[in-house]
Amino acid sequence: MSSTGRLVVSVTGASGAIYTKRFLLQAAKHYKEIYLILSRQAPQVAHTELGVTLDPENFSTKDWLGEDLPQIKLLDSKNYYTPPASGSFRHDGMVIIPCSMGTAGRIAHGISDDLTTRAADVCLKEKRKLILVPREMPWNLIMLRNMTQLAEAGATILPACPAWYTNPQTLDDLADTVVARVLQNLGLDQTVQSEWMID
């Protein structure tokens, strides 16, 4: 399928706001339209971890990401009358970063109780790329089984496990080791991190 230049991104209330920030800054370089879904808890996490204020009623990427990125369009997480809720809306994939275990569990069991879970369900039924970036430890048996079910349904499970072999010097560098793998799994040529043993 040819590229549409569209990406769906969801941010849940899991810890790991730095991954969201770093990913969106990179994704904005590759996509003409990014449809962003924030859970109710996501702004609280961003404030706690990054010291930024996210106001869904007066959303600004500059306040959050430090840049004006007009291609990022914020959607109402409870509004099903939006493009990603329908299989007829074509896009290049969906990334849930970070993905809470509650969100993963609902998707694994077909519970579409908000726009994130509905959009993810659409990805699975339409066989589109769906990447979940969980940040939780340890995993209990329920979580493990949910991840197995999601993988069997076609999702890519990409845990937020930073790599150290690149000798990251900052927290941003460390987060970017995860961001680079997400970009690669979307099929993008990324320059955030060099390939192993390739200069």
ROSE-4610 file (N, C-alpha, C; in Angstrom, 1 decimal, always signed):
// ROSE-4610
residu = [M/M/M/S/S/S/S/S/S/T/T/T/G/G/G/R/R/R/L/L/L/V/V/V/V/V/V/S/S/S/V/V/V/T/T/T/G/G/G/A/A/A/S/S/S/G/G/G/A/A/A/I/I/I/Y/Y/Y/T/T/T/K/K/K/R/R/R/F/F/F/L/L/L/L/L/L/Q/Q/Q/A/A/A/A/A/A/K/K/K/H/H/H/Y/Y/Y/K/K/K/E/E/E/I/I/I/Y/Y/Y/L/L/L/I/I/I/L/L/L/S/S/S/R/R/R/Q/Q/Q/A/A/A/P/P/P/Q/Q/Q/V/V/V/A/A/A/H/H/H/T/T/T/E/E/E/L/L/L/G/G/G/V/V/V/T/T/T/L/L/L/D/D/D/P/P/P/E/E/E/N/N/N/F/F/F/S/S/S/T/T/T/K/K/K/D/D/D/W/W/W/L/L/L/G/G/G/E/E/E/D/D/D/L/L/L/P/P/P/Q/Q/Q/I/I/I/K/K/K/L/L/L/L/L/L/D/D/D/S/S/S/K/K/K/N/N/N/Y/Y/Y/Y/Y/Y/T/T/T/P/P/P/P/P/P/A/A/A/S/S/S/G/G/G/S/S/S/F/F/F/R/R/R/H/H/H/D/D/D/G/G/G/M/M/M/V/V/V/I/I/I/I/I/I/P/P/P/C/C/C/S/S/S/M/M/M/G/G/G/T/T/T/A/A/A/G/G/G/R/R/R/I/I/I/A/A/A/H/H/H/G/G/G/I/I/I/S/S/S/D/D/D/D/D/D/L/L/L/T/T/T/T/T/T/R/R/R/A/A/A/A/A/A/D/D/D/V/V/V/C/C/C/L/L/L/K/K/K/E/E/E/K/K/K/R/R/R/K/K/K/L/L/L/I/I/I/L/L/L/V/V/V/P/P/P/R/R/R/E/E/E/M/M/M/P/P/P/W/W/W/N/N/N/L/L/L/I/I/I/M/M/M/L/L/L/R/R/R/N/N/N/M/M/M/T/T/T/Q/Q/Q/L/L/L/A/A/A/E/E/E/A/A/A/G/G/G/A/A/A/T/T/T/I/I/I/L/L/L/P/P/P/A/A/A/C/C/C/P/P/P/A/A/A/W/W/W/Y/Y/Y/T/T/T/N/N/N/P/P/P/Q/Q/Q/T/T/T/L/L/L/D/D/D/D/D/D/L/L/L/A/A/A/D/D/D/T/T/T/V/V/V/V/V/V/A/A/A/R/R/R/V/V/V/L/L/L/Q/Q/Q/N/N/N/L/L/L/G/G/G/L/L/L/D/D/D/Q/Q/Q/T/T/T/V/V/V/Q/Q/Q/S/S/S/E/E/E/W/W/W/M/M/M/I/I/I/D/D/D]
num = [1/1/1/2/2/2/3/3/3/4/4/4/5/5/5/6/6/6/7/7/7/8/8/8/9/9/9/10/10/10/11/11/11/12/12/12/13/13/13/14/14/14/15/15/15/16/16/16/17/17/17/18/18/18/19/19/19/20/20/20/21/21/21/22/22/22/23/23/23/24/24/24/25/25/25/26/26/26/27/27/27/28/28/28/29/29/29/30/30/30/31/31/31/32/32/32/33/33/33/34/34/34/35/35/35/36/36/36/37/37/37/38/38/38/39/39/39/40/40/40/41/41/41/42/42/42/43/43/43/44/44/44/45/45/45/46/46/46/47/47/47/48/48/48/49/49/49/50/50/50/51/51/51/52/52/52/53/53/53/54/54/54/55/55/55/56/56/56/57/57/57/58/58/58/59/59/59/60/60/60/61/61/61/62/62/62/63/63/63/64/64/64/65/65/65/66/66/66/67/67/67/68/68/68/69/69/69/70/70/70/71/71/71/72/72/72/73/73/73/74/74/74/75/75/75/76/76/76/77/77/77/78/78/78/79/79/79/80/80/80/81/81/81/82/82/82/83/83/83/84/84/84/85/85/85/86/86/86/87/87/87/88/88/88/89/89/89/90/90/90/91/91/91/92/92/92/93/93/93/94/94/94/95/95/95/96/96/96/97/97/97/98/98/98/99/99/99/100/100/100/101/101/101/102/102/102/103/103/103/104/104/104/105/105/105/106/106/106/107/107/107/108/108/108/109/109/109/110/110/110/111/111/111/112/112/112/113/113/113/114/114/114/115/115/115/116/116/116/117/117/117/118/118/118/119/119/119/120/120/120/121/121/121/122/122/122/123/123/123/124/124/124/125/125/125/126/126/126/127/127/127/128/128/128/129/129/129/130/130/130/131/131/131/132/132/132/133/133/133/134/134/134/135/135/135/136/136/136/137/137/137/138/138/138/139/139/139/140/140/140/141/141/141/142/142/142/143/143/143/144/144/144/145/145/145/146/146/146/147/147/147/148/148/148/149/149/149/150/150/150/151/151/151/152/152/152/153/153/153/154/154/154/155/155/155/156/156/156/157/157/157/158/158/158/159/159/159/160/160/160/161/161/161/162/162/162/163/163/163/164/164/164/165/165/165/166/166/166/167/167/167/168/168/168/169/169/169/170/170/170/171/171/171/172/172/172/173/173/173/174/174/174/175/175/175/176/176/176/177/177/177/178/178/178/179/179/179/180/180/180/181/181/181/182/182/182/183/183/183/184/184/184/185/185/185/186/186/186/187/187/187/188/188/188/189/189/189/190/190/190/191/191/191/192/192/192/193/193/193/194/194/194/195/195/195/196/196/196/197/197/197/198/198/198/199/199/199]
x = [+0.8/+0.0/+0.9/+0.6/+1.3/+1.1/+2.1/+2.1/+1.0/+0.3/-0.7/-0.1/+1.0/+1.5/+0.8/+0.0/-0.8/-0.4/-0.4/+0.0/-1.0/-1.4/-2.2/-1.3/-1.3/-0.5/-1.4/-1.3/-2.1/-1.1/-1.5/-0.7/-1.6/-1.2/-2.0/-1.4/-1.9/-1.4/-0.3/+0.4/+1.6/+2.7/+3.7/+4.9/+5.7/+6.4/+7.2/+6.9/+6.6/+6.2/+7.4/+8.6/+9.7/+9.7/+9.2/+9.2/+8.2/+7.1/+6.1/+6.7/+7.3/+7.8/+8.9/+9.8/+10.9/+10.4/+9.4/+8.8/+8.1/+7.2/+6.5/+7.4/+8.4/+9.4/+10.0/+10.2/+10.8/+9.7/+8.6/+7.5/+7.0/+7.1/+6.6/+7.5/+8.7/+9.6/+9.2/+8.4/+8.1/+6.6/+5.7/+4.3/+3.7/+2.8/+2.1/+1.0/+0.4/-0.7/-0.5/-0.5/-0.5/-1.7/-2.5/-3.7/-3.4/-3.5/-3.0/-4.2/-4.1/-5.1/-4.5/-5.0/-4.5/-5.5/-5.1/-6.0/-6.2/-7.1/-7.4/-6.2/-5.4/-4.3/-3.0/-2.9/-1.7/-1.2/-2.0/-1.5/-0.9/-1.5/-1.0/+0.4/+0.6/+1.9/+2.9/+2.6/+3.5/+3.9/+2.9/+3.3/+4.2/+3.9/+4.8/+6.2/+6.3/+7.6/+8.4/+7.7/+8.4/+8.2/+7.3/+7.0/+6.3/+5.6/+4.8/+3.4/+2.6/+1.2/+0.5/-0.3/-1.0/-2.5/-3.0/-4.4/-5.1/-5.9/-6.6/-7.6/-8.0/-9.0/-8.2/-6.9/-6.1/-4.8/-4.8/-3.7/-2.6/-1.4/-0.3/+0.9/+1.4/+2.6/+3.8/+3.8/+5.0/+5.1/+4.0/+4.1/+4.6/+4.3/+4.7/+6.0/+6.1/+7.3/+8.4/+8.0/+9.0/+9.0/+8.1/+8.0/+6.5/+6.2/+4.9/+4.9/+4.0/+3.9/+2.5/+2.0/+0.6/+0.1/+1.0/+0.5/+0.0/+0.3/-0.2/-1.6/-2.6/-4.0/-4.5/-4.9/-5.4/-6.9/-7.2/-8.6/-9.1/-10.4/-11.1/-11.1/-10.6/-10.5/-11.8/-12.9/-14.2/-15.1/-14.5/-15.3/-15.0/-16.0/-15.9/-16.1/-16.6/-16.8/-15.5/-14.4/-13.2/-12.6/-11.7/-11.2/-10.6/-9.8/-9.2/-10.2/-11.4/-12.4/-13.0/-12.7/-13.3/-12.3/-12.6/-11.7/-11.6/-12.5/-12.4/-11.3/-10.9/-9.8/-8.5/-7.7/-6.5/-5.3/-4.4/-3.3/-2.1/-1.0/+0.2/+0.5/-0.3/-0.2/-0.5/-0.5/-0.8/+0.2/+0.7/+1.6/+1.0/+1.0/+0.5/+1.8/+2.2/+3.5/+3.3/+3.5/+3.6/+2.2/+2.2/+0.9/+0.7/-0.3/-0.6/-1.1/-0.9/-1.3/-2.9/-3.5/-5.0/-5.5/-4.8/-5.2/-4.9/-3.7/-3.3/-4.3/-4.8/-5.7/-7.0/-7.5/-8.8/-8.7/-7.6/-7.4/-7.4/-6.6/-6.5/-7.8/-8.8/-10.1/-11.2/-10.8/-11.8/-12.7/-12.3/-13.1/-12.8/-13.6/-13.4/-14.2/-13.6/-14.4/-13.9/-13.0/-12.6/-11.9/-11.5/-11.0/-9.7/-8.9/-7.6/-7.9/-8.7/-9.0/-9.8/-10.7/-11.4/-10.4/-9.6/-8.6/-7.7/-7.3/-6.4/-7.1/-8.4/-9.2/-9.4/-9.5/-9.6/-8.3/-7.2/-5.9/-5.8/-6.2/-6.1/-7.0/-8.3/-9.2/-8.9/-8.2/-7.8/-6.4/-5.8/-4.4/-3.4/-3.6/-2.6/-1.6/-0.5/+0.5/+0.0/+0.2/-0.2/+1.0/+1.6/+2.8/+2.4/+2.6/+2.4/+3.7/+3.9/+5.2/+4.8/+4.8/+4.5/+5.7/+5.4/+6.5/+6.0/+6.2/+5.8/+6.7/+6.9/+7.6/+7.3/+7.4/+7.4/+6.0/+6.0/+4.7/+4.1/+2.8/+2.2/+1.7/+1.1/+0.6/-0.4/-1.3/-2.4/-1.8/-0.8/-0.1/+0.5/+1.2/+1.9/+1.0/-0.1/-1.1/-1.8/-2.0/-2.5/-1.6/-0.3/+0.7/+0.8/+0.7/+0.7/-0.5/-1.6/-2.9/-2.8/-2.2/-2.1/-1.1/+0.0/+1.0/+0.4/-0.4/-1.1/-2.1/-2.7/-3.7/-3.0/-1.7/-1.0/-0.3/-0.4/+0.3/+1.7/+2.5/+3.9/+4.1/+4.7/+4.9/+6.4/+6.6/+7.9/+8.1/+8.5/+8.7/+9.7/+9.4/+10.4/+11.6/+12.5/+13.7/+14.9/+15.4/+16.5/+17.7/+18.5/+19.7/+20.9/+21.9/+23.1/+24.3/+24.3/+25.5/+25.9/+25.0/+25.3/+26.0/+26.2/+26.8/+26.0/+24.7/+23.9/+24.4/+24.4/+25.0/+23.9/+22.7/+21.6/+20.3/+19.3/+18.1/+17.4/+17.5/+17.0/+17.7/+19.0/+19.7/+19.2/+19.0/+18.5/+17.1/+16.2/+14.9/+14.9/+15.8/+15.9/+16.3/+16.9/+17.2/+15.9/+14.9/+13.5/+12.8/+12.9/+12.2/+12.7/+14.0/+14.6/+14.0/+13.8/+13.2/+11.8/+11.0/+9.6/+9.6/+10.5/+10.5/+10.9/+11.8/+12.2/+11.1/+10.3/+9.2/+8.0/+8.1/+7.1/+7.6/+8.8/+9.3/+10.0/+10.4/+11.0/+12.5/+13.1/+14.6/+14.9/+15.4/+15.6/+17.1/+17.4/+18.8/+19.0/+18.0/+18.1/+19.3/+19.4/+20.4/+20.9/+22.3/+22.9/+22.6/+22.6/+22.4/+23.7/+23.4/+24.5/+25.7/+26.9/+28.1/+28.1/+27.2/+27.3/+27.5/+28.6/+28.9/+28.1]
y = [-1.2/+0.0/+1.2/+2.2/+3.5/+4.3/+5.1/+6.0/+7.0/+7.3/+8.4/+9.6/+9.5/+10.7/+11.0/+10.0/+10.2/+9.2/+9.7/+8.8/+9.1/+8.1/+8.2/+8.0/+8.9/+8.7/+8.9/+7.9/+8.0/+8.1/+8.9/+9.0/+8.7/+7.6/+7.2/+7.8/+7.4/+7.9/+7.2/+6.3/+5.6/+6.6/+6.2/+7.0/+6.9/+8.0/+7.9/+9.1/+10.2/+11.4/+11.8/+11.5/+11.9/+11.2/+9.9/+9.2/+9.8/+10.2/+10.9/+12.2/+13.0/+14.2/+14.0/+13.1/+12.9/+12.2/+11.4/+10.7/+11.7/+12.5/+13.5/+14.4/+14.9/+15.8/+15.1/+13.8/+13.1/+12.8/+12.3/+11.9/+13.1/+14.3/+15.5/+15.8/+15.2/+15.4/+14.4/+13.4/+12.4/+12.4/+13.0/+12.9/+14.2/+14.3/+15.5/+15.8/+14.7/+14.8/+13.8/+14.3/+13.4/+13.6/+12.6/+12.7/+12.2/+13.2/+12.9/+12.7/+11.7/+11.4/+11.4/+12.2/+12.3/+11.7/+10.8/+10.3/+11.4/+11.2/+12.2/+12.3/+11.3/+11.3/+11.8/+11.8/+12.1/+13.5/+14.6/+15.9/+15.9/+15.1/+15.1/+14.5/+13.4/+12.8/+13.7/+14.4/+15.3/+16.5/+16.9/+18.0/+17.5/+16.3/+15.7/+15.4/+14.8/+14.3/+15.4/+16.3/+17.2/+18.7/+18.9/+20.3/+21.1/+20.5/+21.3/+21.2/+22.2/+22.2/+21.9/+20.9/+20.5/+20.9/+21.8/+22.2/+21.8/+20.7/+20.2/+21.2/+22.2/+23.2/+24.3/+24.4/+25.5/+24.8/+23.8/+23.0/+23.7/+23.6/+24.2/+23.3/+22.9/+22.1/+22.8/+24.1/+24.9/+24.8/+24.9/+24.8/+23.5/+22.4/+21.1/+20.6/+20.9/+20.3/+21.4/+22.6/+23.7/+24.2/+23.6/+24.0/+24.1/+25.0/+25.0/+23.9/+22.9/+21.8/+21.7/+22.5/+22.5/+21.2/+20.3/+19.0/+18.1/+18.4/+17.6/+18.2/+17.3/+17.7/+16.9/+17.7/+17.0/+16.6/+15.4/+14.9/+14.7/+14.7/+14.5/+12.9/+12.5/+11.1/+10.4/+11.1/+10.5/+10.7/+11.3/+11.6/+10.6/+9.7/+8.7/+9.2/+10.5/+11.1/+11.8/+11.0/+11.5/+10.5/+10.9/+9.9/+8.6/+8.6/+7.3/+6.2/+6.6/+5.7/+4.9/+5.2/+4.4/+3.7/+2.5/+1.7/+2.3/+3.2/+3.8/+4.9/+5.4/+6.4/+5.7/+5.9/+5.3/+6.1/+5.4/+6.0/+5.0/+5.4/+4.6/+3.8/+4.0/+3.2/+4.0/+3.3/+4.0/+3.6/+4.5/+4.3/+4.8/+3.9/+4.3/+4.3/+5.6/+5.8/+6.9/+6.6/+5.2/+4.6/+3.2/+2.5/+1.9/+2.3/+1.8/+0.3/-0.4/-1.8/-1.9/-0.9/-0.9/-0.8/+0.2/+0.4/-0.9/-1.5/-2.7/-3.8/-3.9/-5.0/-4.8/-3.6/-3.3/-3.6/-3.2/-3.5/-5.0/-5.7/-7.2/-7.9/-7.3/-8.0/-7.3/-6.4/-5.8/-4.8/-4.2/-3.2/-1.8/-1.3/+0.1/+1.1/+1.6/+2.5/+3.9/+4.2/+5.6/+5.6/+6.7/+6.8/+6.0/+6.0/+5.2/+3.7/+3.1/+1.7/+1.4/+2.3/+2.1/+2.2/+3.2/+3.4/+2.2/+1.7/+0.5/-0.7/-0.9/-2.0/-1.9/-0.7/-0.5/-0.9/-0.6/-1.0/-2.5/-3.2/-4.7/-5.3/-4.8/-5.4/-5.0/-3.9/-3.5/-3.9/-4.6/-5.1/-4.0/-2.9/-1.8/-1.9/-1.2/-1.2/-0.6/-1.4/-0.9/-1.2/-0.2/-0.3/+0.2/-0.7/-0.4/-0.3/+0.8/+1.0/+1.0/-0.2/-0.2/+0.2/+0.8/+1.1/+0.8/-0.5/-1.0/-2.1/-2.3/-3.5/-3.7/-5.0/-6.2/-6.4/-7.4/-7.8/-9.0/-8.9/-10.1/-11.0/-12.1/-13.1/-12.5/-11.7/-11.1/-10.2/-9.4/-8.5/-9.3/-10.4/-11.2/-11.8/-12.3/-12.9/-11.9/-10.7/-9.6/-9.3/-9.2/-8.9/-10.0/-11.2/-12.3/-12.3/-12.0/-11.9/-10.8/-9.6/-8.5/-8.8/-9.5/-9.9/-10.9/-11.8/-12.8/-12.1/-11.0/-10.3/-9.3/-9.2/-8.4/-7.1/-6.8/-5.7/-5.9/-4.8/-4.9/-4.4/-5.2/-4.8/-4.3/-3.1/-2.5/-1.8/-2.6/-2.1/-0.9/+0.0/+1.2/+0.7/+0.0/-0.5/+0.2/+1.3/+2.1/+1.2/+1.6/+0.9/+1.7/+1.1/+1.8/+1.7/+0.8/+0.6/+1.8/+2.8/+4.0/+5.0/+4.7/+5.6/+7.0/+6.9/+8.1/+9.1/+10.4/+11.3/+12.1/+12.1/+12.8/+11.9/+12.4/+11.6/+11.6/+12.7/+12.7/+11.7/+11.6/+10.6/+9.2/+8.9/+7.6/+7.3/+8.3/+8.1/+7.9/+8.6/+8.5/+7.0/+6.2/+4.9/+4.1/+4.4/+3.8/+4.4/+5.7/+6.4/+5.9/+5.7/+5.2/+3.9/+3.0/+1.7/+1.8/+2.7/+2.9/+3.4/+4.4/+4.9/+3.8/+3.0/+1.9/+0.9/+0.7/-0.3/+0.3/+1.6/+2.2/+2.2/+1.7/+1.6/+2.9/+3.7/+5.0/+4.9/+5.7/+5.9/+7.0/+6.6/+7.5/+7.8/+9.0/+9.4/+9.7/+9.3/+9.6/+8.8/+7.5/+6.6/+5.8/+5.7/+4.9/+3.4/+2.7/+1.2/+0.6/-0.5/-1.2/-1.6/-1.1/-1.4/-0.7/+0.3/+1.1/+2.5/+3.1/+4.5/+5.4]
z = [+0.0/+0.0/+0.0/-0.8/-0.9/+0.4/+0.7/+1.9/+1.7/+2.8/+2.9/+3.5/+4.2/+4.9/+6.1/+6.6/+7.8/+8.9/+10.1/+11.3/+12.4/+13.1/+14.3/+15.5/+16.5/+17.7/+18.9/+19.9/+21.1/+22.3/+23.3/+24.5/+25.7/+26.4/+27.6/+28.8/+30.0/+31.2/+31.8/+31.1/+31.6/+31.7/+32.6/+32.7/+31.4/+31.0/+29.8/+28.9/+29.4/+28.6/+27.7/+28.1/+27.3/+26.0/+26.0/+24.7/+23.8/+24.3/+23.4/+22.8/+23.6/+23.1/+22.0/+22.3/+21.4/+20.1/+20.2/+19.1/+18.2/+18.8/+18.0/+17.2/+17.8/+17.2/+15.9/+16.0/+14.9/+13.8/+14.3/+13.4/+12.6/+13.1/+12.4/+11.2/+11.1/+10.0/+8.8/+9.1/+8.1/+7.7/+8.5/+8.1/+7.9/+6.9/+6.6/+7.6/+8.2/+9.1/+10.3/+11.5/+12.7/+13.5/+13.7/+14.4/+15.9/+16.8/+18.2/+19.1/+19.9/+20.9/+22.3/+23.2/+24.6/+25.5/+26.4/+27.4/+28.5/+29.3/+30.4/+31.3/+31.5/+32.4/+31.8/+30.4/+29.7/+30.1/+30.1/+30.5/+31.9/+32.8/+34.2/+34.2/+33.5/+33.4/+32.8/+31.7/+31.1/+32.0/+32.8/+33.8/+34.9/+35.4/+36.4/+35.9/+34.7/+34.2/+33.4/+32.7/+31.9/+32.3/+33.3/+33.7/+32.8/+31.8/+30.8/+31.1/+30.7/+30.8/+29.5/+29.4/+28.2/+28.5/+27.7/+27.8/+26.6/+26.7/+25.5/+24.9/+25.8/+25.3/+24.5/+24.7/+24.0/+23.7/+22.9/+22.6/+21.8/+22.2/+21.5/+21.5/+20.3/+20.3/+20.8/+20.6/+21.1/+22.6/+23.3/+24.7/+25.2/+24.4/+24.8/+24.2/+22.9/+22.2/+21.9/+22.1/+21.8/+20.4/+19.6/+18.2/+17.8/+16.8/+16.2/+15.1/+15.3/+14.4/+14.0/+12.9/+12.5/+12.0/+11.6/+11.1/+12.2/+13.5/+14.6/+15.0/+14.8/+15.0/+16.3/+17.3/+18.5/+18.3/+18.7/+18.6/+20.0/+20.1/+21.4/+21.6/+22.7/+23.0/+23.2/+23.3/+23.4/+22.2/+21.2/+20.0/+18.9/+18.6/+17.6/+16.2/+16.1/+14.8/+14.3/+14.3/+13.8/+12.8/+11.9/+10.9/+11.4/+12.5/+12.9/+13.4/+13.7/+14.2/+13.1/+11.8/+10.7/+9.9/+9.5/+8.6/+7.2/+6.8/+5.5/+5.4/+6.6/+6.7/+6.6/+5.5/+5.3/+6.0/+6.6/+7.2/+7.2/+7.7/+7.6/+8.9/+9.9/+11.1/+12.3/+13.5/+14.8/+15.8/+16.6/+17.6/+19.0/+19.9/+21.3/+22.2/+22.5/+23.2/+24.2/+25.5/+26.0/+26.1/+26.2/+26.3/+27.7/+28.3/+29.7/+29.5/+30.6/+30.6/+30.5/+31.1/+31.0/+29.5/+28.8/+27.4/+26.6/+26.8/+26.1/+26.4/+27.6/+28.0/+27.3/+27.2/+26.5/+25.1/+24.4/+23.0/+22.8/+23.6/+23.5/+23.6/+24.3/+24.5/+23.7/+22.7/+21.9/+22.5/+23.6/+24.3/+23.8/+23.0/+22.4/+23.2/+24.3/+25.1/+25.0/+24.1/+23.8/+22.4/+21.9/+20.6/+20.4/+21.4/+21.3/+21.0/+21.9/+21.7/+20.4/+20.0/+18.8/+17.6/+17.6/+16.5/+16.4/+17.5/+17.6/+17.0/+17.4/+16.9/+15.4/+14.9/+13.4/+12.8/+13.4/+12.8/+12.7/+13.7/+13.7/+12.7/+12.6/+11.7/+10.2/+10.0/+8.6/+8.3/+9.3/+9.1/+8.8/+9.6/+9.5/+10.6/+10.5/+11.5/+12.8/+13.9/+15.2/+16.1/+16.7/+17.6/+19.0/+19.9/+21.3/+22.0/+22.8/+23.5/+25.0/+25.6/+27.0/+27.9/+29.0/+29.9/+31.3/+31.7/+33.0/+33.4/+34.7/+35.1/+36.6/+37.0/+36.2/+35.6/+34.7/+34.1/+34.8/+35.1/+35.7/+34.5/+34.9/+33.9/+33.0/+33.6/+32.8/+31.7/+32.1/+31.1/+30.0/+30.4/+29.4/+28.4/+28.9/+28.0/+27.1/+27.7/+26.8/+25.7/+26.0/+25.0/+23.9/+24.4/+23.4/+22.5/+23.1/+22.3/+21.3/+21.7/+20.8/+19.6/+20.0/+19.0/+18.0/+18.5/+17.6/+16.7/+17.2/+16.4/+15.3/+15.4/+14.4/+14.9/+16.2/+16.7/+16.9/+16.9/+17.3/+18.7/+19.6/+20.9/+21.0/+21.3/+21.4/+22.7/+23.7/+25.1/+25.1/+26.0/+26.1/+26.9/+26.3/+26.9/+26.2/+26.8/+26.2/+26.0/+25.0/+24.7/+25.3/+25.7/+26.3/+25.4/+24.4/+23.6/+22.8/+22.7/+21.9/+22.8/+24.1/+25.1/+25.1/+25.4/+25.5/+26.6/+26.2/+27.2/+27.9/+27.4/+28.1/+28.1/+28.9/+28.9/+27.5/+26.8/+25.4/+24.6/+24.7/+23.9/+24.2/+25.5/+25.9/+25.4/+25.5/+25.0/+23.5/+22.8/+21.4/+20.9/+21.7/+21.3/+21.2/+21.9/+21.8/+20.6/+20.5/+19.4/+18.0/+17.9/+16.7/+16.2/+17.2/+16.9/+16.5/+17.1/+16.7/+15.2/+14.9/+13.5/+12.5/+12.9/+12.0/+11.8/+12.9/+12.8/+12.0/+11.8/+10.9/+9.4/+9.2/+7.9/+7.4/+8.4/+8.0/+8.1/+7.2/+7.3/+8.3/+9.5/+10.5/+10.7/+11.2/+11.5/+13.0/+13.8/+15.2/+15.8/+15.4/+15.9/+14.7/+14.7/+13.6/+13.8/+12.7/+12.8/+13.5/+14.1/+14.8/+13.9/+14.2/+13.5/+12.2/+11.9/+10.7/+11.1/+10.5/+10.8/+9.9]
